């Protein structure tokens, strides 16, 4: 009995769709990360200098988030 080797190929356009979904997914992740950083910066900006000092930060450190 001969061994049959199955060669499978992705359907036409499947790779393009995969790349498009990948780009969308990474874009969405970047937006979520930006939003979380923005939220953190805003919360830290609301703290007093004394509160920031209590957690080991100063006003200049806020921009690093």
NORBELMO-V384806 format. One line per field, one symbol per residue. phi: phi as a letter, one per 40 degrees, with the letter a starting at -180 (. if undefined). burial: 1 if it has 16 or more other C-alpha atoms within 10 Angstrom, else 0. A space follows every 50 residues. Layout:
phi = ???
burial = ???
//
This chain:
phi = .cccbcbbbcddgccccdcccccccccccccccccccccccccccccccc ccccbgbbdcccccc
burial = 00000000000000000000000000000000000000001001000000 010000010000000
//
